[in-house]
Amino acid sequence: TVFTKPKIMEIVLPEKIKKNENVEPPKIAKSRTLNIILGPEGKVFWYPGIADDPKNPPPLQETNFSPEGIRQVLLERNRALFKKVTAFNDDVIAGKIEIPRDSVQSAIRQLNRDDDTGPMVLIKAYEKAKYGNFVDIIDEMSICDIARYTFVDLSWLEVEMVKRAIGEIPQGSTGTN
């Protein structure tokens, strides 16, 4: 008989908004924002910043779920926090920091919560994205120690950007009727 230890993923949800309460959405720095779009046929598209200019949308970069794909993008954007976590682990292993073994993960989670340099990843799904890709991208967030990410809907502009990238709308056309 094999006993397995259950694995859980910590989920942080925003506070419930009371009825008739006017709350502004949090401001997200463009420099920290990374948009990941799950596309058709296992394709992954990404762009930094915000797509807010229909006349000049940011170029979509295409990648995949290989270790050299979206993982490298995430690790590059999360380099500062990754270095902090690695240094902390190295100090624990070397005995420079004495901490009970079961407290190490808790301390790393606290480093993630306190981070103010890592990316704010907005994960979006194109209409033809597969459920398995949602699981894959959540795994990548965990592997890369991404502290702040959320799932949001695609804007109409992002839908057009994806259609243009996959060839459903010819390059140079507006895509709107």
N, C-alpha and C positions, 0 to 999 in steps of 0.2 A: 504494500500500500504506500502511496506517495501522498504526502500532505503538502498542499501548496499554501503559501502565504498570500492572502488577498492583496491586490495592488489597487491603490486608489489614486485619483488625480484631484488635487485641490482646485476648487473652482471658486472664484471670487465674483460675486454678483453685486451690482449697484444697489443702493438703498431703494426701497419702494417709495415712489412719489405719491404724496397724499393728493387726494382729489382737490382740484382747483389750485394746486401749487404750481407756480411758474418757475421752472428750473431750466437754466441754460445748460446745454451740453458742454462737457469739459473741452477746454481748448487744447488742441494737440499741435505741437510744434511741427511744422512741415519738415524740418531737418531730421526729426526722429521718426517720421511716419514712413512705413513700408507697407505697400499694398500688394497683397498676393491674391491672384485670381486663379481659381481652379477651372481649367478649361476642358474642352472635349478631348477624348482619346488620351487621357492621362497627361495632357500638357499643363504646364504651370507658367503663368505670366506674372511679372512683377514690375512695379515702378515705384520710385521714391516720391515723397511729397504728396500733393493733392491734385487731382484732375478737375480743375475748376474753370478752365478756359476752352470752350468748344472749338475756337478757331486755332488753338495751338495746344492740343493735348500732349501730355508727356509720352515719349515712346515706350511701348511695352517691350520688355525683355522676355524672351522665351527660355524656359529651362525645363527641368524634369525632377523626378524624385530620387535620382541617383545621389550618392555621397558627394559628387562633384557638382550637383545641380543646386536646388534650392537650399540645401544644407550649407553650402559654401557661402551663399548670399546671406543667410541668417547668421552664420558664425562671423562673417566680416562685419556685419552691422552690430553685432553683440560683443565685439572684441574686448572692450573695456571691462564689462561685467564678467566675461569668460575668464579674463586674466585674474580678476579678484577671486573668483571661485577656485580657480586652479591654484593660486598662491595660498589660499586658505587650506585647501586639501593637502598641499605639499607641506605646510607648516604643521598640520595635524599629524601627518605621517612621520615627519622628522622629529616630532615630540616638542616642537617649539610652542604649540598650543595644546594644553591638556584639557580635553573635553571628552565626556563619555561618548562612546561609539554611537549610541542611539540619539545623541543630540547633534551630531554632525549635519544630518539632513535638515533638521530644524534651523540650524544656524545658516545653512545655505539658502533656505527659503527666505530667511530674514534678509540676507544680502540681496536677494532678488527683489523683495518688497521695497527695500531702501534705495534701490538703484534709480538714478535720475539721468543716466546716459544711454541706456539701451533703447532699442527700437520699440515703437508702438506699432504692432503689426495688425493690419486690418485685413482679415481673410474674407474673401468674397467668392461666390460660386456662379459660374456661367450656367445657363439653363441646361447644358448638356454634360455637366460635370457628374462624375460617378460618386456614390456614397463612399466607396473605398478610398477615394482621394481625400475625403474629410478625415478619415482615420489616419491616413498617411501624413497629412499636414499637422495634425495634433501630435503625432509621434515626433515629427521634426521639431516642433516647438519645444517638446520635452527634451529631446536629445541636445538641442542647442541652448537650453536654459533660458528660453525667451520668457521673461517675466510678465509682459503685458501684451496680450493679444485678444482679439474678439472677432466674432463672425458678424458681418454686416451685409446688407443688400448692395448689389451693383447699382450704380447710377446709370441713367440712360447713356451718358457719355462713355462710361466704361464698357457698356454693352457694345456700342459702336466700335470702340477701340479693339475689343476682342474679335468682333466680326471682321474688322479690317485685317487683323493679324492672322486669322485663319482663312482669309480669302473669300468670305461671304459678301463683303463690300469691297469693291475695287479701291486700291490706293488712290487718294486724291479726290474721291467723291465724298459728298457730305453724309450720305447714308440716311438722311431724313427725307420724307416725302413732301 
